[in-house]
Amino acid sequence: MDAVLIAVFAFLIDRYVGDVPNRYHPLRWMGNLLDSIDRRISDRTSGWNTLIGFLSYVLVLLVFGGAAIAITMAVRYGMGDLAEFDLLGISCSVGELVWVAVSALFLKVTFALFAFRRFCAPIADDLRKGDLDAAADKTQMMVNRKTRGMDLPHLTSSCCETVSENLVDSVVSPLFYFGLLGLPGAIAFRCSNLMDAMWGHINDKYRVLGHFPARLDDVLGYIPSRLAPFFVGFAAKLMRLRSGRSAVAAALAEHRKTPSPNSGWPMTAVAAAMGVSFDKEGVYVMGEGPLPSIDDIRRCCRLVEVTSTVFLLAVSIPLCALLGIHVQIFFEDLIYGILGSVPI
């Protein structure tokens, strides 16, 4: 029951509350710590930078993951027996519900689903008004390509591409590792993914320093990315999308078109489910059919939302009930054993 409540509460927070302000967001604090480390590295070619990349990941995970688990531990031990009562025939307490709520809040920090529609809706509005420059400027904040000068179909394609790619990085992967390892698993993935976004670039500055986080992110995303097409296909059937093409078959055929070993799987699956093509000029063309329309932006967001919900119900919650919640409690007990009783 705790596993169910944590996952559901986290989804509700994401849907109706959204993210905390950027200045207070733990990911912003992680980024500040990594920037501080980055500024102190002078020799970018040294092989020692690979070790620095590894140790930086360990540091970020221990600082932020350790803090989160220490807080949930303190709540569970300090408030666990507070005001016990029966809920639907199950014995629980106010303290346990507070522990669930705090765990859900930390879980929410590791994923973002309904933010896609909040980012994309203003872009679609600008496109309907014919203001391509304003739409391009907003799209630029979501993608790593030059958007000024793009025509309308390529702007809509850019939006749908980044939403479908982030299905794995921003939702499926953290929820998968939450199911497998509880809150520590979700945080471990988020730290890896953030470091890959910041340091995982193939250039002189980050080629060595970003080697470990980039490879770790590829490894952690391997299974979730390959699971995603199955759930995209099922969600497409629930939405009665009639593309005439299997999301799984398309992913198997075209996933190698992207430079990343993982991002092609959800992108090709979403394109197939929607019956459209994605076109990143000079890099890839995937899918069959026209480039996405303005209305397809909203449809893509909806498909990703339904896919993520199905994945949560079918994989994350059952897996967490069997494994993840017990792993989280194990780590909380471990920290309690190290720190002793924490007064509340």
N, C-alpha and C positions, 0 to 999 in steps of 0.2 A: 504493500500500500504506500509506503514512503517513497519508493521508486516512482510509482505512478504519479503521486502528488508533486514531487519535485519536478518531473518532466512537464506535467500539465501547467503548473504554476509558472515555470520558466517560459512556456509558450504564451501564456496569457500576458505575462509582463512584456514580452516582445511585441505582442499584437496591440495591446492597449496602452502601454506606457512608453515603450521604446527604450532607446539608450540613454544612459545618464549623460549630462553635459560633457563635452569633450575634455574640458580642463580637469574634470574629476574622474575621467574614465581610466580604469587600470591599464588598458592598452596604451593610452597616452603616456602613463608613467613608465611602462615597459619600454616604450620607444625612447623616452628621455634617458633612461639608464643605458640603453644600447648606443644612443648618440654620444653619451659621455665616454663610453669605451672606445667608440669609433674615432673620436677626436684625438685620442691619446696614442694612436698607432701611426708611426712615422714611416716605417719600412713596410710597404705593401707587398713586397715580393717574398718576404721571409716565409719559410715553411712553418715557422712557429705560429703564424696567423691561423693555420688550420686548428691548432690546439686552442688558440684564443677563441675561435669561433665555437668550439665544443664547450669550453669552460664558461663562455658567455651564456650559452643556452642553459647550462647547469645552474648558473647564478640566477638567471631570470626565473627559472622554474622553482628553485628553492625559495627565492624571495617572495614571489607572488603566489605560487602554488602553496608554499608553506604557510604564508599568512592566511590564505583562504581556508585551508584545512585546520589551522590553529583556531580560527574564529568559529568554524562550525563545531569543532571539538569543544571549545569553551561553552558554546550554547548548549550542546547536548549534555555535557557533564554538569553544567551549572543550573540548567533549567529543565532537565529531562523529566523530573518527577513533579513538576509544578502543575497543580490543579488537574489531577487525573479525572477522566470521564470516559463514557462509552460513546463511540461514533459508529453507527450502523452495526452494532454488536461487536465492535473492535475496541479494545482498551487502548487509549492514547492519553496524551496530556497536552496542556497549552504549551509547555516547553518543547514537546516534540514537534508541534505545529510550527513553532518559531524556528526550530532547527530546519524543518522542511522549507520554510519560506526563505531563510538565509541561504540554504543550499541552492534553492531555485534562482535566487538573485545572482549568485556567483556563476551558476550554469548559464544564465542569460548573457553574461558578459562574454562567454566563449562563442556565441553564435549570433547571427543576425539574419532574419528571414523577411519579416514584414517591412524592413527598411528599404527593400528593393523597390516596392511600389511608391514609397515616399520620395525616393531619389528620382524615379523615372516619370512620375506623373507630371512634374513641372516641365520636363523635356517634351513630353507629348503635347502639353498645352502650347508650348512655344512653337512646335512644329505645325500644329493646327492653325496658329496665327500667321504662319509663314515666316516667323523670325528664326531663320536658320543659324544666325550668329549667336543668339542667346541660347538656343538649343545646343549648339556646338560647345559653347563655353561650359555649360552644365555637364555635357557628356564627357568633356575633357577631365573632369574631376573623378570620373569612374573608370577611365581606360588609359592605357599607356601608349597612345598614338596621337598624332596631330589630327584634331577634329575640325579646326577652322578650314573652310573651303570644301568640306564634304557635302554631297548632295543629301536630300532627305532619305532615300533608301539606305545609304551607308550609315547615316546617323541612327536610324532605327535598328539596323543590323548591329551596330556597336553596342547599343543598349541591351538588345536581346543576347548578344554574345557574352557580355560581362555578367548578366544575370544568370545565364545558364552555366557559365564556368564557375561562378561562386556558389552554385547549388552544392557542390562538393566541399569547397574550402570553407564556406561560411555556415553550412548547415549539416550536411550529411556526415562529414568527418567528425566534427566535435560531438555530434549526437551518437555516432558509432562508438567513439572512445569513452563517452559517458556511460553507455551501456556496458562496455567491456570492463572499464576500470573506475567507474563512478566519476565524481568531480575531479579527482587527480588526473584521470585520463583526458577529460575535456580540456583541462588547463594545459596539460603537456602538449596536446596538439595545437592549441591556440598559440602557445609560445613559439613552437616550431614554425607555424605558418606566418606569424608576425615577423620573425627573424628572416624567413625566406623572402618576404615582401621588401624588407629593408636592405638585406645584405646579399640576397641570392641573385646577383646580377653578374653576367659574364663580361666583365670589363677589368681594366688594370687595378681599379680600386678594390673590388670585392671578389675577384676570381679566387683568391686563396682564403681570405677571411670568411667569405660566405659559402665555402665549399661544404662544410659540415651541415649547417642549417638547411641548405638547399637539398642536399641528398637525404637528410632526415625527413624533410617535408615530402619528398617524392616517395619515400618508403611508407610513411604514415598514411599518405593519400592513396596508396596502391589499391587496397581492398575497397574502401568506400567509393572510389571513382568507378570501379568496375561493377559494384553493386547498383550504382545510381541508374543506369539505363533500364534495368528491370522495373524499378519503381516509377521512372518516367513513363514507361510504356503502360503500366497499370493505371497511373494517374490520368494518362491520355484517354484510356477507355472509360474511366469514371466521368471524365469531362465530355465524352463523346466527340473527341477530336477525330476526324476522319481524314487522315493524311494518306492512307493507303500504303504506308511504309512502316516496318517494324523499327521501333527505337533501338532495340537490342541489335538487330541485324545491321542497322546503319552505324551504330557505335563500333561493332566488330570490323566493319569495312573501312571506316574513315577516321578512326581515332588517332591514327598516326599523322594526320595532317597538321597538327599543332606542334610547336616546338616542345611544349611540356609533355611528359609521358602520361600525365593524368588528366589534364584539362579537356582533351579531345573527347573523352568518353561521355561526359554529361552534355557537352556542346552539340555533338553529332546526334545524340539521342533526342534532345529538345528540338533541334532543327527538323528531324524526321517526324517527330510527334506533331509538330505544327505545320508540316508540309511546306517549309520555307528553306531558303539558303542563307548561310552566313558568309560574308565576304570581307576579309581583312586584306586590303589591297597589297599585293606583293608577298603575302605570307600564305594564305589558304583561301579556298572556296570549298565549302562543305554543304551538303544537303541537296535536295532536288526541289525546284520550284522557285518562285520569285523571292526577292529580298523582303524582309518583314515590312508590313504596313504600320502606320501609327497605331492602329487598334491592336496589332500584334504585340506591341510592347506590354499592354495591360494583360493580354492573353498569356504571354510568356511568364509574367510575374505570377499570374494565377496558377499556371501549370507547375511552377517551382514550389509554390505554397502547398498545393495539393500533394505533390510528390513528397515534400518534407513531412507533411502530416501523416501520410501513409507510412513512411519510413519510421517515424517516431512510434506509431502504434504497433507496427509489425516487427520492428527490430529493437529499437532503443529501449523501450519500456520492458519487454520480456527479458532482454539480455541484462538490463540493469537489475531487475528483480532477482535474477539467478546469480549474477556475478558482481556487477558494478557497485551496488549499494553496500555489499559486504566488503569490497575492496576499500571503499571510502571509509567505512567504519574501522577497518583494520588500520588505516593510516591515522585516523583520529586517535585511536587507542595507542598507537605507537608514539605520537606526539605527546599524548597525555603521560605516557610512561616516561618520556624524556623530561618533560617540563614539570611534571607533578600536577597537583590539583591547582586549577586556576580559579581564584575567587571572583565571583560575579557580584 
